[in-house]
Amino acid sequence: APAVAATVLAARKTRVPNFTVLCLHKLVPPALETLCAGETRIHGFLLPGHVSAVIGTAPYRFLAEKYRTPSTVAGFEPADILQGLVSLAMQNANGAPDVYNQYSRVVAETGNLKAWEIMFTVFEERDALWRGLEDIPRSGLAIRPEFAEFDVIKRLDIRLPEVKKNTRCKCGDVLKGRLKPTDCPLFGKACTPGNPVGPCMVSTEGSCAAYHAYKL
């Protein structure tokens, strides 16, 4: 999101007339709040390093303070992920939830203030739909009215189609920790990485895709 925002600012400065953005950026903390506030079986969060490099660790404090849920910001190397998982296990075992920063070589508590400033110069918060979950208030980003000439939705008057929910897909329950991916009746049958039905199978980061890839 900061990179896209910086590109919009550069396009305005250099007066590029044929550049537009379809803004579908999301904000992680509101989604975590929705997960924690609902009926879940989540024992901890391995927090995303790339997001945290921008926003820092402070926005996650509510996980430990309000919901008593352990969390750890981790990097992307195998050792990073393993250390992050060990941290979550220790927080659970000790009954001491915290926001542990395993990725301190990149992530600071306050994040990247310059990236944050650029991002919110161009974007503003809006309600957003999360596939597998629901509409979450102020969990997405929209282009501010003063940059409307770069908003492809407004500039070309685009109408995005409504996505019909497949009631047999259990991605929402997987995301909430209620079910394992293999408990979904579509897993490995109608829903595969080559023919994904739900968002959990779409990307290599999805839990269903991981279960499918490693035969879990």
CORPEKA-V529880 format. One record per helix or strand of 3 or more residues. SS is the DSSP state (h for helix, s for strand). FROM is the first residue (numbers start at 1). TO is the last residue. If there is no record, write none. Layout:
# CORPEKA-V529880
<<SS,FROM,TO> <SS,FROM,TO>>
This chain:
# CORPEKA-V529880
<<h,2,13> <h,28,37> <s,44,48> <h,49,55> <h,58,65> <s,70,74> <h,78,94> <s,99,101> <h,113,122> <s,123,129> <s,135,143> <h,145,150> <h,152,155> <h,171,175> <h,181,183> <h,199,201> <h,207,213>>
